[in-house]
């Protein structure tokens, strides 16, 4: 797909628009990274303990993952402009609502709203890149979105810690509201239109049920037995219903051509190990620093080198993706993620801030290569009509990987050291290349 002819000349280069989308993507993920450093102070408020405070992270990551297919389908039906603009507004409203919440239940509701809005950015930023550019320009833009997004996420603990010093945990919650500044630009460049097809609401509900069940089940090690039971029930009821719905409505909410596409499946499942490693370090490294007695601001400074790496990573990642191709690039990104976890484990075991910082820097490079490689593979594997929902489905799997990493750190971190948790997590990126290799051999055998 070539760039839209009605796109202003000033945005026809992937540079500024991709950087802006990367910042928005980073703002969505700071809903986790910036808030993590504020959890101890939040847990100290009357009526809020450590387990309750952790729900501000869990509920956000659940909704962020679950809502992605819906936003992808909305973009297919109504174009990118309205869903993206509304999503940014909803994310900002949820962030401000979290900061102003008078009670903990209201805070949780506001975090749900924020996660729903943030999910639109996670999907539609990539869809906008796919709609505006093709070929090498698309790869360059995807790399910049991922690199700048990872850099901004790495800055989350620093910005969250600084805001907490100024106004407490409530101030740290407001950071994603900065996305409102991008609205005039987004409204001007994002294309409208779409197929105008009616959305399969039943299919959307069933997908949300099954996905919520899976993510809640993954969160249960850190969120408790009730969460695990609810997740298991939703997954057990939702998964068979989704299968039946796809068979009955092959062109419904989740097209059969997407869920059976081998490239979409193997790329998203293999690449899911990368955000699992990324979120594990975004959550785990501040936990290690807190164990040393560091302040949130000092912890944020520890993550600062990773932000610098994120800004220069697109230059490397663009060339690596062009040279390696999507499948090999995912395998290389998984290898970098495994190395990042090993380095961070060594840093946590030896009380070395330098090694921790290096580990986060490495995972930033891995994310900057792995996410655009996955999206490039998905873009080329589906038709333009199904591109939004395919990106949404792949992003769902990708963010479920993030939930796995965060959940394992939260769950296993309570019974063993974080260095051990990082070592256990190495198994995930090690399995990523194996998934690609086995799937590739199976496809070759079928052919």
C-alpha positions in Angstrom: 0.0 0.0 0.0 1.4 3.4 -0.9 1.1 6.5 1.1 -2.3 8.3 0.9 -2.4 11.1 -1.6 -4.3 13.3 0.8 -1.5 13.1 3.4 0.2 16.5 3.9 3.6 16.8 2.4 5.1 17.5 5.8 4.3 14.1 7.1 5.3 12.0 4.1 8.6 11.1 5.6 8.4 8.4 8.3 10.5 10.5 10.7 8.3 12.9 12.7 5.0 11.0 12.5 6.6 7.7 13.5 8.4 9.5 16.5 5.1 11.0 17.6 3.3 7.6 17.4 6.2 6.1 19.4 5.7 8.8 22.1 2.0 8.0 22.2 2.8 4.2 22.4 5.3 5.0 25.2 2.7 7.1 27.0 0.3 4.1 26.9 2.9 1.8 28.5 3.9 4.4 31.1 0.5 3.4 32.6 2.6 0.5 33.9 6.2 1.7 34.1 5.5 5.1 35.7 3.0 3.8 38.2 5.2 0.8 39.4 7.6 3.1 41.3 4.6 4.7 43.1 3.1 1.5 44.4 4.8 1.6 47.8 3.3 5.0 48.5 -0.1 4.0 47.1 -0.1 0.9 49.3 0.6 3.2 52.3 -2.7 5.1 51.9 -5.5 4.2 54.4 -7.5 1.2 53.3 -5.0 0.2 50.5 -2.6 -2.6 51.1 0.2 -3.9 48.9 -2.0 -6.6 47.3 -4.7 -4.0 46.5 -2.2 -1.5 45.1 -0.9 -4.2 42.7 -4.3 -4.3 41.1 -3.8 -0.8 39.7 -1.1 -2.5 37.5 -2.9 -5.8 36.9 -6.3 -4.3 35.8 -4.6 -1.9 33.4 -2.5 -4.6 31.7 -5.6 -6.8 31.4 -7.7 -4.2 29.6 -4.8 -3.0 27.5 -4.4 -6.5 26.1 -8.1 -7.5 25.9 -9.3 -4.4 24.0 -6.8 -4.5 21.2 -8.8 -6.7 18.8 -11.9 -4.5 19.2 -9.9 -1.4 18.2 -8.4 -3.2 15.2 -11.9 -4.1 14.0 -13.2 -0.6 14.6 -10.4 0.7 12.4 -11.3 -1.7 9.6 -14.9 -0.6 9.8 -14.7 3.1 10.4 -11.1 4.1 9.5 -8.3 5.1 11.7 -9.1 8.8 12.6 -12.1 8.5 14.9 -11.0 5.4 16.9 -7.5 6.8 17.4 -8.6 10.2 18.4 -11.2 8.9 20.7 -8.8 6.4 22.2 -6.3 9.1 23.1 -9.1 11.1 24.8 -10.3 8.1 26.7 -6.8 7.3 27.9 -6.3 10.8 29.1 -9.7 10.9 30.9 -8.8 7.6 32.6 -5.4 9.0 33.7 -6.9 12.2 35.1 -9.7 10.2 36.7 -7.1 7.9 38.4 -5.3 11.0 39.8 -8.6 12.4 41.2 -10.2 9.2 42.3 -11.7 9.7 45.8 -11.8 6.0 46.6 -9.9 2.9 45.6 -12.9 1.4 43.6 -13.1 4.6 41.6 -9.4 4.4 41.0 -9.8 0.9 39.6 -12.6 1.9 37.3 -10.5 4.9 36.0 -7.6 2.5 35.3 -10.0 0.3 33.3 -11.0 3.3 31.2 -7.4 4.3 30.8 -6.4 0.8 29.7 -9.2 0.8 27.1 -8.0 4.0 25.6 -4.4 3.0 25.7 -5.2 -0.2 23.8 -6.3 1.9 20.8 -2.8 3.4 20.5 -1.1 0.0 20.8 -3.0 -1.2 17.7 -3.8 1.9 15.7 -0.4 3.5 15.8 0.9 0.4 13.9 -2.1 0.4 11.6 -1.5 4.0 10.7 2.1 3.3 9.8 0.9 0.4 7.7 -1.6 2.6 5.9 0.8 5.4 5.2 3.9 3.6 4.0 5.1 0.4 2.4 8.4 -1.3 1.7 11.6 0.1 3.4 9.7 3.2 4.6 7.2 1.1 6.5 10.0 -0.9 8.2 11.8 2.3 9.1 8.6 3.8 10.6 7.8 0.6 12.5 11.3 0.6 13.9 11.0 4.2 15.0 7.7 3.7 16.7 9.0 0.7 18.6 12.3 2.4 19.5 10.9 5.7 20.7 8.0 3.8 22.5 10.6 1.7 24.3 12.6 4.7 25.2 9.6 6.6 26.6 8.6 3.5 28.6 12.1 3.3 30.0 11.7 6.9 31.0 8.5 6.0 32.8 10.0 5.2 36.2 12.1 8.5 36.1 9.1 10.6 35.1 6.8 8.8 37.6 9.4 9.2 40.4 9.8 12.9 39.7 6.1 13.5 39.6 5.6 11.5 42.8 8.2 13.7 44.5 6.2 16.7 43.5 2.6 15.5 44.1 2.6 12.0 45.3 1.3 8.9 43.5 -1.7 10.8 42.1 0.6 13.1 40.1 2.4 10.1 38.6 -1.0 8.8 37.3 -1.5 11.8 35.1 1.4 11.2 32.8 -0.5 9.6 29.9 -2.8 12.6 29.7 0.0 14.3 27.7 -1.2 12.4 24.7 -3.9 15.1 24.3 -1.2 17.4 22.9 -1.0 15.2 19.8 -4.7 15.3 19.0 -4.7 18.1 16.4 -1.9 16.4 14.4 -3.5 13.0 14.6 -6.9 14.3 13.4 -5.2 15.9 10.4 -3.2 12.9 9.2 -5.1 9.8 10.2 -7.3 8.6 7.3 -11.0 8.1 7.8 -13.3 5.8 5.8 -13.4 2.1 6.3 -15.6 -0.8 5.1 -18.6 0.4 7.2 -19.4 -3.3 7.9 -21.4 -4.0 11.1 -19.2 -5.3 13.8 -19.9 -8.8 15.1 -20.8 -7.9 18.7 -21.3 -11.4 19.9 -17.9 -12.4 18.6 -16.3 -9.3 20.2 -17.8 -10.2 23.6 -16.6 -13.8 23.3 -13.1 -12.8 22.4 -13.0 -10.4 25.3 -14.3 -13.1 27.7 -11.7 -15.6 26.6 -8.8 -13.1 26.5 -9.8 -11.7 29.9 -9.8 -15.2 31.3 -6.4 -16.0 30.0 -4.8 -12.7 31.2 -6.5 -13.0 34.7 -5.3 -16.6 35.0 -1.7 -15.4 34.1 -2.1 -12.6 36.7 -3.3 -14.9 39.5 0.2 -15.7 40.9 0.5 -12.1 42.0 -3.2 -11.3 42.3 -4.5 -14.2 44.3 -6.7 -17.3 44.1 -10.0 -15.6 43.4 -8.4 -14.0 40.3 -7.2 -17.4 39.1 -10.7 -18.9 39.6 -12.4 -16.1 37.7 -9.9 -16.3 35.0 -10.2 -20.1 34.6 -14.0 -19.9 34.4 -13.9 -17.1 31.8 -11.3 -19.0 29.7 -13.1 -22.3 30.0 -16.4 -20.7 28.9 -15.0 -18.3 26.4 -12.4 -20.3 24.4 -14.8 -23.0 23.1 -17.4 -20.3 22.3 -14.8 -18.4 20.3 -13.9 -21.5 18.3 -17.5 -22.2 17.6 -18.1 -18.6 16.6 -15.2 -18.5 14.2 -16.5 -21.7 12.5 -20.0 -20.3 12.3 -19.0 -16.8 11.2 -15.7 -17.2 9.3 -15.9 -13.5 8.3 -17.1 -12.3 11.7 -15.2 -10.3 14.4 -12.2 -12.5 14.2 -11.9 -13.8 10.6 -11.0 -17.4 10.1 -8.4 -16.3 7.5 -6.6 -14.4 10.3 -6.7 -17.0 13.1 -5.6 -19.8 10.8 -2.8 -17.8 9.1 0.4 -19.6 9.9 2.6 -16.5 9.5 0.4 -14.4 11.9 0.3 -17.3 14.5 4.0 -18.2 14.5 5.2 -14.5 14.4 3.0 -13.3 17.2 3.5 -16.3 19.5 7.3 -16.3 19.0 7.5 -12.5 19.4 5.4 -12.6 22.6 8.5 -13.7 24.5 10.0 -10.2 23.9 7.4 -8.1 25.7 7.4 -10.8 28.4 11.1 -10.1 29.0 10.6 -6.3 28.6 7.7 -6.0 31.2 9.5 -8.4 33.5 12.5 -6.0 33.6 10.3 -2.8 33.7 8.6 -4.2 36.8 11.4 -6.3 38.3 14.3 -3.8 38.1 12.5 -1.1 40.1 11.7 -3.9 42.6 15.4 -4.8 42.9 16.3 -1.1 43.4 13.6 -0.7 46.0 15.2 -3.6 47.9 18.4 -1.6 47.9 16.5 1.2 49.5 16.6 3.5 46.5 14.0 6.2 46.0 11.6 6.2 43.0 13.6 9.1 41.5 16.9 7.2 41.8 15.3 4.1 40.3 14.2 6.2 37.4 17.7 7.5 36.8 18.9 3.8 36.7 16.6 3.3 33.7 17.8 6.5 31.9 20.5 4.8 29.8 17.9 2.5 28.4 15.9 5.5 27.2 19.0 6.8 25.3 19.4 3.3 23.8 15.8 3.4 22.6 16.4 6.6 20.7 19.3 5.2 18.7 18.0 1.6 18.4 15.8 2.4 15.3 18.9 3.0 13.2 20.2 -0.4 14.0 16.9 -2.2 13.9 15.8 -0.8 10.6 19.0 -2.1 8.9 18.8 -5.4 10.8 15.1 -6.0 9.7 15.9 -5.2 6.1 18.9 -7.5 6.1 17.5 -10.4 8.1 13.8 -10.4 7.1 11.0 -10.6 9.6 11.4 -14.2 10.7 15.1 -14.1 11.4 14.8 -10.6 13.0 12.3 -12.0 15.5 14.7 -14.8 16.3 17.6 -12.3 16.8 15.3 -10.2 19.0 14.5 -13.2 21.2 18.2 -13.9 21.6 18.8 -10.3 22.7 15.9 -10.6 25.2 17.4 -13.8 26.7 20.8 -12.1 27.0 19.1 -9.1 28.7 17.5 -11.3 31.3 20.8 -13.1 32.0 22.6 -9.8 32.5 19.8 -8.4 34.7 19.9 -11.6 36.8 23.6 -11.2 37.3 23.0 -7.5 38.3 20.4 -8.5 40.8 22.5 -11.3 42.3 25.6 -9.1 42.6 23.9 -5.8 43.5 25.3 -4.2 40.4 23.3 -1.2 39.1 25.5 -1.1 36.0 24.5 -4.6 35.0 20.8 -3.9 35.7 21.0 -0.8 33.5 22.7 -2.8 30.8 20.0 -5.5 30.9 17.2 -2.9 30.5 19.2 -1.3 27.6 19.5 -4.7 25.9 15.8 -5.5 26.2 15.1 -2.0 24.7 17.0 -3.0 21.6 15.3 -6.4 21.5 11.9 -4.8 21.7 12.8 -2.2 19.1 13.7 -5.0 16.6 11.1 -7.7 17.6 7.9 -5.6 17.5 8.4 -4.1 14.0 9.6 -7.5 12.7 6.3 -9.1 14.0 4.2 -6.4 12.5 6.0 -6.5 9.2 5.3 -10.2 9.0 1.6 -9.8 9.9 1.2 -6.9 7.4 2.5 -8.9 4.5 0.5 -12.0 5.4 -3.1 -10.6 5.3 -5.2 -8.5 3.0 -5.8 -4.8 3.5 -9.4 -5.4 4.5 -8.3 -7.6 7.5 -5.2 -5.7 8.4 -6.6 -3.9 11.4 -8.0 -6.9 13.1 -4.9 -8.9 12.3 -2.7 -6.3 13.9 -5.2 -6.3 16.8 -5.0 -10.0 17.2 -1.2 -10.1 17.0 -1.0 -7.2 19.5 -3.3 -9.1 21.8 -0.8 -12.1 21.8 2.1 -9.7 22.1 0.5 -8.0 25.2 -0.4 -11.3 26.8 3.3 -12.0 26.7 3.8 -8.7 28.6 1.2 -9.9 31.2 3.1 -13.2 31.5 6.4 -11.3 32.3 4.8 -9.0 34.8 2.8 -11.8 36.5 5.8 -14.0 36.9 7.8 -11.2 38.5 4.9 -10.4 40.8 4.1 -14.0 41.7 7.5 -15.7 41.9 9.1 -12.5 43.3 7.3 -13.2 46.5 8.8 -16.6 47.0 12.2 -16.3 45.5 14.8 -13.7 44.6 14.2 -11.5 41.5 17.6 -12.7 40.1 16.1 -16.3 40.1 12.9 -15.0 38.5 14.9 -13.4 35.7 16.7 -16.7 35.1 13.5 -18.6 34.9 12.1 -16.2 32.4 15.0 -16.8 30.1 13.2 -19.9 28.9 10.6 -17.8 27.1 12.8 -16.0 24.6 14.8 -19.2 24.2 11.6 -20.9 23.0 10.8 -18.1 20.5 13.3 -19.1 17.8 12.2 -22.7 18.3 8.6 -21.8 17.5 9.7 -20.1 14.3 12.0 -23.0 13.3 9.4 -25.7 13.9 6.7 -23.7 12.2 8.9 -23.0 9.2 9.8 -26.7 8.8 6.2 -27.7 9.0 5.2 -25.1 6.4 8.0 -26.4 4.1 6.8 -30.0 4.6 3.2 -29.1 3.7 4.4 -27.2 0.6 
